[in-house]
Amino acid sequence: MLFIQSERPVRVLCRLGNGTHKLAWGVVAPVLSKLSSALSFREQRVSIRFKTTLVNTLMDVLRHRPGWVEVKDEGEWDFYWCDVSWLRENFDHTYMDEHVRISHFRNHYELTRKNYMVKNLKRFRKQLEREAGKVEAAKCDFFPKTFEMPCEYHLFVEEFRKNPGITWIMKPVARSQGKGIFLFRKLKDIMDWRKDMRSSDDQRDDIPVENYVAQRYIENPYLIGGRKFDLRVYVLVMSYIPLRAWLYRDGFARFSNTRFTLSSIDDQYVHLTNVAVQKTSPDYHPKKVREPVLPSMGAAFWDHIRGCKWMLQRFRQYLASKHGPKAVETLFSDMDNIFVKSLQSVQKVIISDKHCFELYGYDILIDQDLKPWLLEVNASPSLTASSQEDYELKTCLLEDTLHVVDMEARLTGREKRVGGFDLMWNDGPVSREEGTPDLSGSGNFVTNTHLGMWGQAIPADAAPSLPGCVNDRKAQLRQLFHSLQSQKKASG
């Protein structure tokens, strides 16, 4: 670094927000002051200036975090949990100091737009088949047959006519919360949709046709209490090059409010599990309690389904009671494969900026054969709570996200677990601690994931047939940060 002790205007090489540089006249002293300030920030991390436009559990967590101070309007910030519209308009024009962090990667849509996600997965599967063979490529067969509309309409029609009578689902590629989705079995329905899109476009020539994906509908979903559900799972990516990803232990199953049937494909309350859809149902109530699915196991042990949600830990215990631990371990291992392969499919196309991180919300559907299917990946998973239990889950999730992002510079970088997050991939698979039994039958290596599990076993006399775990998150965090503080004192 070149230090010039002068207050006179000199020519300075300036780095622009888009990565380019230009020569300009300026006074060096303020520049050096900023550099010194950045160095001081990295060393001390006493106060973190945060900014966000989201008013939900996120704001509660940020405001209650020790040493974090909210800034508004055009104030300088160190941490910004931004929305994707701000990212699109401002990222390329914003210069960020070394320590600054924002909550999205520049082109996150490569994974989170439905058409791009499928395109990247198809490309990655072909790459695996060329480089590693068909067996390895088959590990990407976790998404339904999909066509982008209208550009792949003729390919879709060809496939549609091969399998008459099956159900398809249409989804707009860039919308969320179940908006614009419909099911169909007749080609006439899709032709009517094309006409509607064309007439709409004729009226508004300045607005392009909205793209959809036509996807084969999973007609045999796994049902609990006769109702369809999907899983919301959280994955935190800190870097794409190298790929460094964390999997959260908690999540939830989202249930439909109405019993599943294929006889009424127009009923969104049967087929769409989005909370935004279900809460518009006439008989929905966020505090509504359903009786345990297995009453003999006791309401004290089994969690109730509130607001159409069931915590992932209870869901895993339910499956283990029905199918056994080995089948459940295989299912969750297959889900781990979905997380890793989907991230690898975009690893070379996502702009891996060191200032960025991303908390993804994965939506997974399970069929009657216990096969998991990837439905979509959300760049902005809902952080609004629909119940007290949901609030506690999302509060802990966000607190642990901030622990891993580590603005305070407390972590060593060697941690494999931080609160509810387990390091799943660190430029390669991360193994569990020695001594953990391998129930999948794949050898001694077991991936460091504990989805739906926690660290301490439930006493055998409390639930003899259910391999569950209690939540030891707080104890783990206390031990982790106490250990880090002790190490810091010893080294100082």
C-alpha positions in Angstrom: 0.0 0.0 0.0 1.4 3.4 -1.0 1.0 6.2 1.7 1.4 9.8 0.5 1.6 12.3 3.3 0.0 15.2 1.6 -3.2 17.2 1.8 -2.6 18.6 -1.8 -4.8 17.3 -4.6 -3.1 14.4 -6.4 -4.0 11.9 -9.1 -5.6 8.8 -7.4 -6.5 5.5 -9.0 -10.2 4.9 -8.0 -12.0 1.6 -8.1 -15.5 1.9 -9.4 -18.4 -0.3 -8.2 -18.5 -2.3 -11.4 -14.9 -3.5 -10.9 -13.3 -0.9 -13.2 -10.8 1.8 -12.3 -10.3 5.4 -13.3 -7.8 8.2 -12.6 -9.1 11.2 -10.7 -7.9 14.2 -8.8 -8.5 14.2 -5.1 -7.1 14.7 -1.6 -5.3 11.6 -0.3 -5.7 12.2 3.4 -9.5 11.3 3.5 -8.8 8.2 1.4 -6.1 7.1 3.9 -8.5 7.8 6.7 -11.1 5.5 5.2 -8.5 2.7 4.7 -7.4 3.2 8.3 -11.0 3.0 9.4 -11.6 -0.2 7.5 -8.5 -1.8 9.1 -9.7 -0.7 12.5 -13.1 -2.1 11.9 -11.7 -5.5 11.0 -9.6 -5.6 14.1 -12.3 -4.5 16.6 -15.8 -5.0 15.2 -17.3 -3.0 18.1 -20.3 -1.6 16.3 -22.1 -3.0 13.2 -24.2 -0.6 11.2 -27.1 -2.5 9.6 -29.8 -1.7 7.1 -32.9 -3.5 5.9 -36.3 -2.7 4.3 -38.0 -5.9 5.7 -40.2 -5.5 8.7 -40.7 -9.0 10.2 -38.7 -11.4 12.4 -35.5 -10.1 10.7 -35.9 -6.6 12.0 -36.5 -8.0 15.5 -33.3 -10.1 15.3 -31.2 -7.2 13.9 -32.4 -4.7 16.5 -31.8 -7.0 19.4 -28.3 -8.1 18.4 -25.7 -6.6 20.7 -23.5 -3.9 19.2 -25.7 -3.6 16.0 -27.0 -0.2 15.1 -29.7 0.6 12.5 -29.1 3.1 9.8 -31.7 4.5 7.5 -32.0 6.3 4.2 -28.6 7.0 2.7 -26.5 6.4 5.8 -23.3 4.2 5.5 -23.9 0.6 6.4 -21.7 -2.5 7.1 -24.5 -5.1 6.7 -27.5 -4.9 4.4 -30.2 -7.4 4.2 -31.6 -6.1 0.9 -34.4 -7.2 -1.4 -33.6 -8.4 -4.9 -35.0 -5.3 -6.5 -32.3 -3.1 -4.7 -29.7 -5.6 -5.8 -30.7 -5.4 -9.4 -30.7 -1.6 -9.5 -27.7 -0.8 -7.2 -25.2 -3.6 -6.9 -23.1 -2.8 -10.0 -22.9 0.9 -8.9 -22.0 0.4 -5.2 -18.5 0.2 -3.9 -18.1 -1.9 -0.8 -15.3 -2.1 1.7 -13.7 -5.4 2.6 -15.8 -6.1 5.7 -19.2 -5.2 4.1 -21.8 -8.0 3.6 -25.1 -8.1 1.7 -27.7 -10.9 1.6 -27.8 -11.9 -2.1 -25.4 -12.9 -4.8 -25.5 -10.7 -7.9 -27.2 -13.3 -10.2 -28.9 -15.4 -7.6 -31.7 -16.0 -10.2 -29.6 -18.7 -11.9 -30.9 -21.0 -9.1 -34.0 -19.2 -7.9 -35.9 -18.6 -11.2 -37.7 -21.8 -12.1 -36.6 -21.9 -15.7 -33.0 -21.1 -15.1 -32.8 -23.7 -12.3 -34.0 -26.4 -14.6 -31.8 -25.2 -17.4 -28.7 -25.3 -15.2 -29.6 -28.7 -13.7 -30.1 -30.2 -17.2 -26.7 -28.8 -18.3 -25.0 -30.1 -15.2 -26.5 -33.6 -15.6 -25.2 -33.8 -19.2 -21.8 -32.6 -17.9 -21.8 -35.4 -15.3 -22.7 -38.0 -17.8 -19.8 -37.0 -20.1 -17.3 -36.8 -17.2 -18.4 -39.4 -14.7 -20.9 -41.7 -16.5 -24.7 -42.3 -16.3 -24.7 -43.5 -12.7 -23.3 -40.2 -11.4 -25.6 -38.3 -13.8 -28.6 -40.1 -12.4 -28.0 -38.4 -9.1 -29.5 -35.3 -10.7 -32.8 -37.0 -11.5 -34.6 -35.2 -8.7 -36.7 -32.7 -10.6 -39.8 -33.5 -12.7 -39.8 -33.3 -16.5 -40.0 -29.6 -17.3 -40.4 -27.4 -20.3 -40.1 -23.6 -20.6 -43.0 -21.9 -22.1 -43.6 -20.5 -24.6 -40.2 -21.2 -26.2 -40.3 -25.0 -25.7 -44.0 -25.3 -26.5 -43.6 -27.7 -29.4 -41.3 -29.9 -27.4 -43.8 -29.9 -24.7 -46.7 -30.9 -27.0 -44.6 -33.8 -28.3 -44.0 -35.1 -24.7 -47.7 -34.4 -23.8 -49.0 -36.6 -26.6 -46.7 -39.5 -25.5 -48.5 -39.7 -22.1 -52.1 -38.7 -22.6 -54.2 -38.3 -19.4 -51.5 -37.4 -17.0 -51.5 -34.2 -15.0 -49.3 -31.2 -15.6 -48.7 -28.0 -13.6 -48.0 -24.6 -15.0 -45.9 -22.1 -13.0 -44.8 -18.6 -13.8 -41.0 -18.6 -13.6 -40.6 -15.4 -11.5 -43.6 -15.3 -9.2 -43.9 -16.7 -5.7 -46.5 -17.6 -3.1 -48.5 -19.8 -5.5 -49.5 -16.9 -7.8 -50.4 -17.8 -11.4 -50.2 -21.6 -10.9 -52.7 -24.0 -12.4 -53.0 -27.7 -13.2 -54.3 -29.2 -16.5 -54.7 -32.5 -18.3 -55.9 -31.3 -21.7 -53.9 -29.6 -24.4 -56.8 -27.3 -25.0 -56.1 -25.7 -21.6 -52.6 -24.8 -22.6 -53.7 -23.5 -26.0 -56.3 -21.3 -24.2 -53.4 -20.0 -22.0 -51.4 -19.2 -25.1 -54.2 -17.2 -26.6 -54.7 -15.3 -23.4 -51.0 -14.5 -23.2 -51.0 -13.3 -26.9 -54.1 -11.1 -26.5 -52.7 -9.7 -23.3 -49.4 -8.9 -25.1 -51.2 -7.3 -28.0 -52.8 -4.9 -25.6 -49.5 -4.1 -23.9 -46.8 -4.1 -26.6 -44.2 -2.7 -24.2 -44.5 -5.6 -21.7 -42.9 -9.0 -22.8 -44.8 -12.3 -22.5 -44.4 -13.8 -19.1 -42.5 -17.0 -19.2 -43.9 -20.2 -17.5 -42.7 -23.7 -16.9 -44.9 -26.7 -17.7 -43.9 -29.4 -15.3 -45.1 -33.0 -14.9 -47.2 -33.0 -11.7 -46.3 -35.5 -9.0 -49.5 -37.5 -8.8 -48.5 -39.8 -6.0 -47.3 -37.5 -3.2 -46.7 -38.9 0.3 -49.8 -38.0 2.4 -50.1 -37.5 6.2 -53.7 -37.5 7.5 -54.8 -37.6 3.8 -53.2 -34.3 3.1 -50.5 -33.2 0.7 -47.4 -31.3 2.0 -44.0 -30.2 1.0 -40.9 -29.3 3.1 -39.2 -26.0 3.5 -35.5 -26.4 4.2 -32.9 -23.7 4.7 -29.4 -23.7 3.1 -26.9 -20.9 3.7 -24.2 -20.3 1.0 -21.2 -18.2 2.1 -19.2 -18.7 -1.1 -19.5 -20.4 -4.5 -15.8 -20.4 -5.4 -14.9 -22.4 -3.4 -18.4 -23.7 -2.6 -19.1 -23.4 1.1 -22.6 -24.3 2.2 -24.4 -24.8 5.6 -27.6 -26.8 6.2 -30.0 -25.7 8.9 -31.3 -28.5 11.2 -34.8 -27.1 11.5 -37.5 -26.4 8.9 -41.1 -27.3 8.5 -43.7 -29.3 6.5 -46.4 -27.1 4.9 -49.7 -28.9 4.7 -52.7 -28.3 2.5 -55.9 -27.6 4.3 -58.0 -30.1 2.3 -57.6 -33.8 1.7 -55.7 -34.8 -1.4 -57.6 -35.9 -4.5 -56.9 -35.9 -8.3 -60.5 -35.6 -9.1 -60.6 -31.8 -8.7 -57.4 -30.3 -10.2 -58.9 -26.8 -10.0 -58.9 -26.7 -6.2 -55.8 -24.8 -5.1 -56.4 -25.7 -1.5 -55.8 -29.3 -2.4 -52.7 -29.0 -4.5 -50.8 -25.9 -3.4 -49.2 -26.0 0.0 -48.1 -22.4 0.1 -49.1 -20.7 3.3 -50.1 -17.6 1.3 -52.6 -19.8 -0.5 -53.8 -21.9 2.4 -54.5 -18.9 4.7 -57.2 -17.7 2.3 -59.1 -21.0 2.8 -62.4 -20.4 4.6 -61.6 -22.8 7.4 -58.0 -21.8 7.9 -56.9 -20.5 11.3 -53.3 -19.9 12.4 -53.9 -21.3 15.9 -55.9 -24.2 14.6 -54.7 -27.5 16.2 -55.0 -30.9 14.6 -54.9 -34.0 16.7 -51.7 -36.1 16.5 -51.5 -38.3 13.4 -50.7 -41.3 15.6 -52.9 -40.7 18.8 -51.4 -43.8 20.5 -48.0 -42.1 20.7 -49.4 -39.2 22.9 -50.0 -35.6 22.3 -47.3 -34.6 24.7 -44.7 -36.1 22.4 -46.1 -35.4 19.0 -46.3 -31.8 18.0 -49.6 -30.4 16.8 -49.9 -29.0 13.3 -50.6 -25.3 13.7 -51.3 -23.0 10.8 -50.8 -25.8 8.3 -47.2 -26.3 9.5 -45.4 -29.1 11.3 -41.8 -28.8 12.5 -39.3 -30.9 10.6 -38.0 -32.7 13.7 -41.5 -34.1 14.4 -42.0 -35.0 10.8 -38.7 -37.0 10.8 -39.8 -38.8 14.0 -43.1 -39.6 12.4 -41.5 -41.1 9.3 -39.1 -43.1 11.5 -42.0 -44.6 13.4 -43.7 -45.6 10.1 -40.8 -46.7 8.0 -37.8 -47.3 10.3 -34.6 -45.3 10.9 -32.7 -46.7 7.9 -35.4 -45.7 5.3 -35.5 -42.2 6.9 -31.7 -41.9 6.8 -31.7 -42.8 3.1 -34.5 -40.3 2.4 -32.6 -37.4 4.1 -29.3 -38.4 2.5 -31.1 -38.1 -0.9 -32.2 -34.7 0.1 -28.6 -33.8 1.0 -27.7 -34.8 -2.6 -30.4 -32.4 -3.9 -28.9 -29.5 -2.0 -25.3 -30.2 -3.1 -26.0 -31.0 -6.7 -28.3 -28.0 -7.2 -25.6 -25.7 -5.8 -22.9 -27.4 -8.0 -25.1 -26.9 -11.1 -24.8 -23.1 -10.7 -21.3 -22.9 -9.1 -19.6 -21.8 -12.3 -22.3 -19.3 -13.4 -23.0 -17.5 -10.1 -20.9 -14.4 -9.5 -19.1 -15.4 -6.3 -18.5 -12.0 -4.7 -16.9 -12.1 -1.3 -19.3 -9.5 0.0 -22.3 -11.7 -0.6 -24.1 -14.6 1.1 -27.5 -16.1 0.5 -30.1 -17.9 2.7 -32.0 -20.1 0.3 -35.4 -21.7 1.1 -35.6 -25.1 -0.6 -39.1 -26.6 -1.4 -39.0 -30.4 -1.4 -41.9 -32.8 -2.2 -41.8 -36.5 -1.1 -43.7 -39.1 -3.0 -45.1 -42.4 -1.8 -41.9 -44.2 -2.6 -40.0 -41.8 -0.2 -38.3 -40.2 -3.2 -37.6 -36.5 -2.7 -38.3 -34.0 -5.6 -37.0 -30.5 -5.9 -39.8 -28.1 -6.6 -38.0 -24.8 -6.4 -35.4 -22.7 -4.6 -36.4 -19.3 -3.1 -34.0 -16.4 -2.9 -36.2 -14.6 -0.4 -37.9 -17.2 1.7 -40.7 -15.8 3.9 -39.4 -14.5 7.2 -42.9 -13.6 8.4 -44.2 -15.8 11.2 -47.6 -17.5 11.1 -47.5 -18.8 14.7 -45.4 -18.5 17.9 -43.6 -21.7 17.0 -42.9 -20.4 13.5 -41.6 -17.1 15.0 -39.2 -19.0 17.3 -37.9 -21.1 14.4 -37.2 -18.1 12.1 -35.7 -16.0 14.9 -33.2 -18.8 15.7 -32.6 -19.3 12.0 -31.7 -15.6 11.5 -29.6 -15.4 14.7 -27.6 -18.4 13.5 -27.3 -16.9 10.0 -25.7 -13.8 11.5 -23.4 -16.0 13.7 -22.1 -17.8 10.5 -21.8 -14.5 8.5 -19.7 -13.4 11.5 -19.6 -9.6 11.2 -18.0 -9.6 14.6 -15.1 -11.7 13.5 -15.3 -14.2 16.3 -15.1 -17.5 14.4 -11.9 -19.3 13.4 -13.2 -20.6 10.0 -12.7 -24.2 11.2 -16.1 -24.7 12.7 -18.3 -27.5 11.5 -21.4 -26.4 13.5 -22.7 -23.0 14.5 -26.0 -23.2 16.4 -28.5 -24.9 14.2 -26.2 -24.8 11.1 -24.0 -27.7 10.0 -21.2 -27.2 7.5 -22.4 -29.4 4.7 -19.9 -28.6 1.9 -16.5 -26.9 2.2 -15.0 -27.3 -1.3 -15.9 -30.9 -0.8 -18.1 -33.0 1.5 -17.7 -32.5 5.2 -17.9 -35.6 7.4 -19.7 -36.1 10.7 -17.7 -36.6 13.9 -16.2 -40.1 14.4 -18.4 -42.6 16.0 -21.7 -41.6 14.3 -23.4 -44.8 13.0 -23.8 -45.0 9.2 -27.4 -46.1 8.6 -27.3 -45.5 4.8 -25.1 -48.5 4.1 -22.8 -46.4 1.9 -19.6 -47.0 3.9 -17.8 -45.2 6.8 -18.2 -41.7 5.5 -21.3 -39.9 6.7 -22.1 -36.3 5.6 -22.1 -33.7 8.3 -25.9 -33.0 8.1 -28.5 -33.3 10.8 -31.7 -32.1 9.1 -34.6 -32.6 11.5 -32.2 -33.8 14.3 -30.4 -32.2 17.3 -27.4 -33.2 19.3 -28.6 -35.0 22.4 -30.6 -38.2 22.2 -34.1 -38.4 23.8 -34.0 -40.8 26.8 -35.0 -44.3 25.8 -37.8 -44.5 28.3 -39.4 -41.3 26.9 -39.8 -42.6 23.4 -38.4 -46.1 22.9 -39.3 -46.5 19.3 -38.4 -43.0 18.0 -34.8 -41.9 17.3 -35.4 -38.2 17.9 -33.2 -35.5 19.4 -33.7 -32.5 21.7 -32.7 -29.0 20.8 -29.3 -28.3 22.2 -28.7 -25.2 20.1 -28.3 -22.7 22.9 -25.9 -25.0 24.8 -23.8 -25.5 21.6 -23.6 -21.7 21.0 -22.6 -21.0 24.6 -19.9 -23.6 24.5 -18.7 -22.5 21.1 -18.3 -18.8 21.9 -16.9 -19.5 25.4 -14.2 -21.7 23.8 -13.4 -19.0 21.2 -13.1 -16.4 23.9 -10.8 -18.6 25.9 -8.6 -19.2 22.9 -8.5 -15.5 22.1 -7.4 -14.7 25.7 -4.8 -17.5 25.6 -3.3 -16.3 22.4 -3.3 -12.6 23.6 
